[in-house]
Amino acid sequence: MNRSPNSLPPIFGRTIHPRHGHEWRCIAILKDGEFARAAEEARKLLHQPRPLARLVLAHALHELGETREAYEVLREAIAVCRPDADLFEALGFVADLLGEREEAMACQRAALRLDPTRAAAFSALARALLEAGRTGEFLEQARRAITWLPDAFEADAALFERYRDLVTRHDFDDRVLQRDPVPCAAAHPESNRLLFVSERPIAREWKLAQAMRARGFTVDLAIPEERALPYVDANAGFDAVHRFGRADDLISLQRDGRYRAGHYFIYKDYRTLARVLQRKPGPIVLDIYDPLSGMFSDEQLEALRFAEQARLERYCIESVDGIVCRDLRLQHVKRHFPVRFDVPLLFFPDYLSGAGAPVASTSTLKLRQSDPNALHLVHGGGINKRSWTQHEAAIMWMVKLANRHGAHVHVYAHNFATPGILDGYAEHARSNPRLHIHESVPPEHWISELAQYDAQLLVPRTSAEPWTHLGWSRANLELCSCNRIFDSVEAGVPIVGAREYGSMRWAERRGFGVTAHRRAMETAEFWEGLRRPALHDRGHYAALRRALAISRHAHRLEAFYACVVDPLLTRGSVEQASASSTKSFTDRGEISSRQVESPAPHVGA
């Protein structure tokens, strides 16, 4: 008898290795296609609680057309045998054939609980959930599949594409476009002053400040002493600017109830905030630009020297009075990592500033006169300190692609104040007539500057596959948001980006995003497609501007501050103001039972 694993036939789609000689005999008969004899031999083994004998019997009966009897055999097997993922998966398959959809889904869930790496069980359950219209449950199973069987999940192209579309629609779309505003909670009369603390203020701080100032608040900005304001005009955006050298300066500034709350915009400097939290001078709100927890592996955190910051990040999340989320990445942390979220959370992306009507600048008008038929594309944001020759790093690989098809690329580096950041780019711009380096533009003028171009670029910073660039996790790319998405709406220009970004797929569905993989970007048809009239429909952008204006959503942020300041105010006021989106963020009970207390870390004197 051949006992090679290659000689084993599949049983309900799976190859199962027998443990006993009698089971080998049943398997050999089954492989020869003698289903009646295989069933007879398997029945002789039913006096022992062996799952495989019952699987062979059920499979043989199914092949003989006795599917109902096979169903009963498997149900009895589950009752008498130890919990076995193969039995549950097989019963789910047979129940589905008999139209018992709920039982089939329950069995596949049980199989995945016993063995979360079962691709067939996940695929069957996922398709059944989609057919039943239960997209929320489908997304929950898909997120587990991303963790346990990513390769098999991605190999199922149709199912994976459906997940990527739904995760954007379910987790991003409905939260960005809120329901009609409702009255916010009454503001506290003691103070209408807010303190924004930022290690490197950019457009988000400016937008939120303008929104709150329009609602009657005074907004001050605190920045490190050594930090220059690279492109944010403090005189235009804030009521006062304070410099701090250490945490004690912030503690003194916020003491005595001078501010309703301190809103801390954190990029990587959790150490200063941790020191402030140990003294707690007043209500503190956390606003994380790029979360570390769950976005990188432990090895990547160590390699990037972020491991200590990740530990401090957790301490800060568990110690502040409230958290404002610019995107959905913290929702992933909340669901899948043992981090406590016992405070109100508010989803509040960057939205539209309402900075004024777009006006084309003179410099690019001259370029258009000299090259009237060319596309003019723009990259406005941070760039890597790399040159063209270093593995096509940063955005230079996209510059080469665009130039090859006759397009001009304009670069506005919002981190241009970093010493040497533009050296490599400027060097190549001198020899490349289609690469143009511009000085950064303050947020209040950026929309007018952006509006003169044909499209905005949002591409991975390297030519590598987007899943792996910078060591980011899939959740980081699927759930992150980007200020440039909202800038494109406000300026009325389409945005071009990688399809792996969830926010880009949202932009594509809204009619102003163009997504593609690098191979598609290498074709002339891709670049000509950026001229499509539908991508430049002014009426369409006007409707989006009305829905996404920050002034339409600022009442939610005001209600959130009130909830944070006075714990006696019901958190329902924030949930009402945020409609369905904020409700999902303030739900408790999604954290794993593996939660552990996080003691205050040592952060130095």
MIBA-557587 format. One line per 8 residues: number of its first residue (from 1); for each residue x, y, z of C-alpha. Coordinates in steps of 0.001 Angstrom, whole numbers. Example, Ala and Ser with C-alpha at 12.3 -4.5 7.8 and 13.67 -1.06 7.14 Angstrom:
<pts>
1) 12300/-4500/7800  13670/-1060/7140 .
</pts>
This chain:
<pts>
1) 0/0/0  1458/3347/-1068  1699/5592/1998  3325/8588/303  1607/11911/1056  1409/12435/-2715  -863/9398/-2962  -3563/10910/-732 .
9) -6806/12000/-2441  -8529/15209/-1300  -11415/14787/1114  -13838/17680/762  -11032/19643/-890  -8354/18944/1764  -5580/16363/1887  -5722/14697/5324 .
17) -2940/12399/6537  -4242/9165/8169  -2843/7978/11489  -3874/4309/11498  -3576/1375/9103  -7336/929/8717  -7635/4577/7773  -4950/4116/5117 .
25) -7020/1260/3698  -10121/3471/3490  -8132/6238/1841  -6656/3872/-754  -10116/2551/-1683  -11435/6103/-1875  -8636/7098/-4229  -9524/4226/-6571 .
33) -13036/5675/-6875  -14750/2712/-5168  -16997/4967/-3084  -19494/2277/-1989  -16679/33/-751  -14925/3001/926  -18142/3796/2766  -18495/181/3868 .
41) -14934/64/5221  -15329/3427/6989  -18491/2230/8763  -16436/-542/10365  -14394/2144/12181  -17311/4133/13599  -17128/2364/16956  -14120/4593/17696 .
49) -14321/8410/17809  -12037/8878/14800  -12793/12047/12795  -11075/10760/9633  -13230/7618/9345  -16349/9765/9475  -14886/12208/6956  -14185/9341/4539 .
57) -17704/7970/5021  -19307/11385/4456  -17162/12049/1383  -18016/8656/-124  -21748/9157/533  -21595/12596/-1052  -19923/11123/-4165  -22673/8473/-4293 .
65) -25328/11228/-4287  -26346/10693/-656  -25537/14253/436  -28266/14367/3102  -26931/11206/4734  -23386/12623/4549  -24713/15711/6343  -26128/13586/9166 .
73) -22880/11614/9476  -20878/14824/9899  -23301/16281/12447  -23046/13082/14495  -19243/13164/14147  -19052/16659/15614  -21144/15484/18551  -18996/12424/19393 .
81) -15469/13439/18338  -13111/15972/19815  -13295/19477/18234  -11827/19075/14769  -11431/21819/12153  -11676/19314/9274  -15084/18119/10480  -16459/21636/10823 .
89) -15137/22669/7421  -16608/19582/5751  -19988/20040/7448  -19998/23663/6331  -19383/22559/2734  -22198/19965/2821  -24637/22268/4644  -24098/24903/1979 .
97) -24913/22358/-744  -28179/21584/1063  -29107/25248/1357  -28450/25468/5106  -26604/28782/4790  -26635/29855/8444  -25362/26485/9627  -22729/26485/6887 .
105) -21418/29872/7998  -21464/28813/11657  -19395/25718/10805  -16813/27684/8818  -16490/30152/11706  -15894/27224/14062  -13250/25795/11718  -11478/29170/11602 .
113) -11581/29474/15370  -9813/26127/15652  -7408/26858/12801  -7348/30463/11493  -5051/29532/8572  -7758/27639/6629  -8007/29452/3322  -10898/27337/1975 .
121) -13011/27899/5095  -12356/31632/4971  -13150/31808/1260  -16440/29911/1698  -17469/32004/4710  -16471/35282/3068  -18468/34577/-88  -21512/33474/1927 .
129) -21400/36671/3992  -21165/38795/847  -24093/36960/-753  -26126/37579/2417  -25228/41287/2348  -23487/41104/5745  -20549/43303/4804  -19646/44199/8385 .
137) -19095/40539/9298  -17244/40010/6019  -14826/42826/6875  -14254/41372/10336  -13312/37984/8844  -11207/39630/6137  -9157/41541/8704  -8375/38256/10441 .
145) -7404/36744/7105  -4996/39639/6509  -3213/38529/9690  -3391/34733/9391  -3355/33942/5673  -2342/37080/3748  -840/35268/751  -3881/33051/153 .
153) -6228/36002/624  -4373/38192/-1868  -4181/35281/-4333  -8000/35279/-4489  -8020/38438/-6606  -11807/38905/-6820  -12367/38460/-3094  -9409/40641/-2112 .
161) -10500/43429/-4466  -13999/43278/-2972  -12473/43624/500  -10386/46635/-516  -13420/48343/-2007  -15662/47608/991  -13118/48532/3658  -12857/51960/2057 .
169) -16613/52368/1723  -17454/50980/5168  -14604/52367/7254  -13756/55633/5507  -16541/56880/3273  -19391/56910/5783  -17231/58555/8421  -15848/61356/6248 .
177) -19227/62381/4874  -21112/62881/8134  -24829/63307/8506  -26391/66727/8851  -25029/68693/11831  -26834/68637/15167  -26417/71162/17997  -23268/70511/19994 .
185) -23017/70401/23762  -22994/73747/25526  -19493/75187/25808  -17953/75715/29201  -18044/79391/30109  -14696/79435/31977  -12495/79530/28905  -12798/79624/25151 .
193) -9046/79292/24682  -7313/76263/23178  -3618/75436/23178  -2313/73592/20128  1076/71943/20786  3008/70692/17777  6575/69613/17190  6268/70550/13491 .
201) 3034/72348/12609  1626/71687/9144  -1704/72138/7379  -3777/70078/9861  -2994/72350/12806  -3745/75400/10683  -7075/74013/9418  -8325/73026/12872 .
209) -7267/76379/14287  -9200/78270/11612  -12278/76141/12211  -12266/76745/15975  -11473/80445/15648  -14503/80752/13368  -16573/79313/16229  -15369/81989/18648 .
217) -12350/80260/20176  -8910/81716/20781  -6261/79295/19558  -2610/79582/20638  239/77546/19198  3207/76148/21145  6273/74892/19245  9805/73863/20282 .
225) 12339/76659/20662  14662/75298/18000  11867/74622/15504  11380/77044/12634  7897/77398/11204  8685/76045/7741  5578/77142/5916  2813/77851/8466 .
233) 2347/81584/9015  1619/81800/12742  535/85425/12431  -2168/84434/9943  -3302/81228/11614  -3055/81558/15407  -3773/84149/18072  -387/83715/19772 .
241) 2749/81605/19406  4641/80280/22440  8080/78640/22426  8928/75808/24798  12243/74215/25585  11082/71388/27850  7937/69822/29243  7946/72144/32278 .
249) 7296/75101/29966  4138/73426/28640  3019/72502/32153  3352/76140/33269  1577/77340/30148  -1455/75093/30617  -1693/75380/34403  -4492/77229/36290 .
257) -7215/76470/33735  -5962/79032/31266  -6970/76767/28355  -10021/74623/27885  -7739/71866/26618  -4262/71227/25324  -4430/69616/21888  -1125/67783/21248 .
265) -272/66986/17633  2296/64191/17845  4573/63051/15057  7284/61116/16886  8089/63096/20068  6090/61187/22681  8716/61838/25332  7660/65451/25919 .
273) 3956/64542/26088  4687/61661/28494  6415/64087/30855  3466/66479/30677  1033/63632/31396  2901/62701/34546  2072/66184/35901  -1316/66583/34097 .
281) -1713/70411/34163  -5154/70260/32501  -7283/68322/29983  -5076/66851/27245  -6180/65689/23804  -3939/63470/21663  -3805/63795/17868  -1371/61284/16279 .
289) -65/61929/12786  1390/58460/12096  684/55758/14722  3476/53295/15405  1553/50536/17212  337/47929/14752  1819/49751/11781  5300/48208/11992 .
297) 6620/44875/13223  8737/44841/16385  11820/44188/14264  11058/47162/12029  10490/49407/15038  13902/48420/16373  15537/48942/12986  13963/52390/12626 .
305) 14837/53248/16242  11146/53778/17048  10811/51036/19664  10995/53400/22645  8612/55829/20966  6134/52987/20398  6180/52174/24129  5665/55840/24990 .
313) 2878/56044/22399  929/53354/24235  1422/55095/27565  154/58368/26082  -2889/56714/24459  -3867/55206/27808  -3231/58418/29816  -4785/61299/27866 .
321) -8349/62604/28283  -9402/62225/24664  -8073/61219/21237  -8767/62875/17888  -8121/60541/14940  -7109/61926/11558  -7720/58499/9999  -8757/54949/10951 .
329) -5433/53392/11921  -6101/53667/15654  -9305/51700/15098  -7093/48833/13920  -4953/49199/17053  -8073/49273/19213  -9403/46037/17747  -6251/43969/17471 .
337) -3781/45092/20144  -3914/45093/23964  -4072/48875/24319  -6731/50478/26517  -9030/53054/24933  -11028/54271/27926  -11490/57864/26725  -13624/59488/24025 .
345) -12355/59098/20467  -13354/61393/17614  -12792/60714/13921  -11869/64080/12428  -9852/64016/9184  -8192/67064/7660  -11232/68203/5652  -11256/71350/3470 .
353) -9934/74638/4775  -12158/77006/2805  -9060/79076/2026  -10617/80946/-873  -11144/80791/-4609  -8277/79259/-6615  -6140/81689/-8620  -3520/80533/-11133 .
361) -1/81814/-10481  2067/83662/-13064  5037/81254/-13076  3151/78252/-14391  1133/80324/-16834  4449/81179/-18499  5344/77487/-18621  2060/76708/-20324 .
369) 2744/79329/-22960  6074/77704/-23825  4716/74117/-23712  922/74477/-24062  42/70826/-24690  2016/69282/-21838  582/67945/-18591  1683/69784/-15446 .
377) 1669/67558/-12356  2437/68578/-8783  3827/66894/-5682  3113/68959/-2577  4245/67432/685  7209/65948/2510  10017/64364/523  12853/62033/1402 .
385) 16407/63296/1703  17605/61093/-1129  19014/61742/-4565  17884/60319/-7875  20726/57799/-7921  19950/56169/-4549  17689/53295/-5642  15224/55683/-7305 .
393) 14235/56805/-3828  11608/59351/-2853  9483/60558/-5790  12158/60583/-8470  11013/57359/-10104  7659/59006/-10763  9404/62090/-12179  11205/59853/-14674 .
401) 7954/58141/-15704  6078/61426/-16160  8933/63058/-18062  9120/60079/-20405  5561/60895/-21504  6184/64629/-21870  4692/65744/-18533  6188/68411/-16264 .
409) 6501/67665/-12529  6478/70473/-9957  7752/69793/-6435  6774/71776/-3336  8650/70307/-371  6764/71159/2798  9793/70069/4791  12134/72237/2721 .
417) 13590/73826/5866  15399/70542/6651  19076/71162/5795  20053/69643/2464  16617/68185/1775  16456/69607/-1751  20098/69270/-2800  19648/66128/-4878 .
425) 16427/67388/-6472  17804/70816/-7334  20848/69252/-8976  18692/67222/-11352  16263/70074/-11951  19135/72100/-13440  19591/69501/-16177  15920/68489/-16527 .
433) 13649/71136/-18100  10542/69212/-17009  11384/69077/-13281  10614/72268/-11344  11460/72887/-7673  9342/75530/-5886  9510/77069/-2453  6824/75910/-60 .
441) 3563/77805/81  1671/78585/3341  -1613/76683/3818  -3742/79778/3253  -2271/80113/-281  -1693/76475/-1163  -5111/75793/-2698  -4709/78666/-5143 .
449) -1266/77360/-6082  -2479/73775/-6489  -5438/74738/-8683  -3233/75709/-11628  -2041/72121/-12229  -3612/69261/-14161  -3263/66648/-11402  -1693/66033/-8004 .
457) 581/63071/-7252  252/60736/-4282  2654/57881/-4907  4783/55537/-2809  8107/57123/-1904  10074/54341/-3578  9708/52242/-6678  9175/49123/-4542 .
465) 5767/47536/-4116  3641/49776/-1867  2907/47007/671  6529/46899/1710  7888/50409/1233  9200/51810/4485  8185/48538/6165  4552/49628/6544 .
473) 1856/47098/7358  -1192/46576/5181  -3376/48265/7810  -1206/51371/7565  -1875/51713/3849  -5497/50580/3908  -6622/52860/6741  -4437/55949/6517 .
481) -5787/59270/5300  -3940/62112/3620  -4364/65876/3580  -3655/65882/-164  -6915/64036/-848  -8887/66951/591  -6643/69553/-1031  -7441/68062/-4443 .
489) -11164/68438/-3821  -10755/72040/-2686  -8526/72979/-5625  -10672/71112/-8158  -7865/68906/-9554  -7713/65107/-9727  -5212/63106/-7679  -3091/60229/-8985 .
497) -1979/57506/-6609  -1353/53851/-5865  -4462/51671/-5579  -3110/50065/-2402  -3973/53230/-486  -7516/52984/887  -8034/56756/717  -7087/56723/-2980 .
505) -9778/54165/-3752  -12229/56399/-1883  -11144/59321/-4079  -11574/57154/-7173  -15141/56260/-6230  -15874/59929/-5605  -14814/60736/-9142  -11573/62680/-8634 .
513) -9022/59921/-8001  -7009/57960/-10550  -5427/54783/-9218  -3017/52444/-10946  -105/50108/-10394  3297/51078/-11704  3008/48911/-14836  -117/50810/-15887 .
521) 1608/54124/-15239  4228/53219/-17821  1682/53407/-20667  820/56498/-22728  -2897/55745/-22263  -2591/56308/-18530  -1203/59803/-18895  -3663/60793/-21623 .
529) -6465/59598/-19334  -5653/62406/-16903  -7184/64819/-19417  -10636/63210/-19246  -13305/65933/-18850  -15034/64013/-16031  -11940/64470/-13856  -12211/68261/-14194 .
537) -15983/68754/-13783  -16324/71966/-11735  -19876/71161/-10666  -18806/67832/-9215  -16021/69413/-7169  -18407/72107/-5915  -20738/69454/-4472  -17843/67705/-2772 .
545) -16597/70991/-1305  -19949/71606/359  -19928/68156/1957  -16295/68196/3102  -15868/71786/4302  -14350/71830/7792  -16840/74508/8843  -19607/71923/8368 .
553) -17926/69561/10855  -16295/71895/13396  -19258/71599/15763  -18226/67966/16385  -14791/69056/17525  -16306/71671/19849  -18619/69054/21358  -15654/66749/21791 .
561) -13666/69365/23730  -16669/69890/26014  -16915/66153/26661  -13203/65890/27440  -13216/68858/29829  -16236/67765/31838  -16526/63985/32298  -19998/64537/33734 .
569) -21205/65590/30302  -22582/62505/28634  -20435/61101/25912  -23668/60750/23987  -23381/64408/23042  -20241/63632/21090  -21776/60505/19611  -24813/62505/18476 .
577) -22681/65210/16955  -20571/62662/15144  -23535/60560/14003  -22776/56940/13229  -19027/57344/12803  -18162/58661/16228  -20490/56132/17835  -18393/53318/16452 .
585) -15255/54945/17819  -16642/55404/21344  -17941/51851/21692  -16279/50009/24534  -15747/46281/24682  -13787/45706/21460  -10480/45327/23281  -9109/41835/23707 .
593) -9176/40154/27087  -5377/40113/26760  -5275/43728/27972  -2545/44455/30442  -1871/47490/32538  753/49782/31049  2824/51402/33793  4154/54889/33264 .
601) 7486/54542/31502  10635/56243/32659  10998/59395/30563  13847/61108/32324  14057/64281/34317 .
</pts>
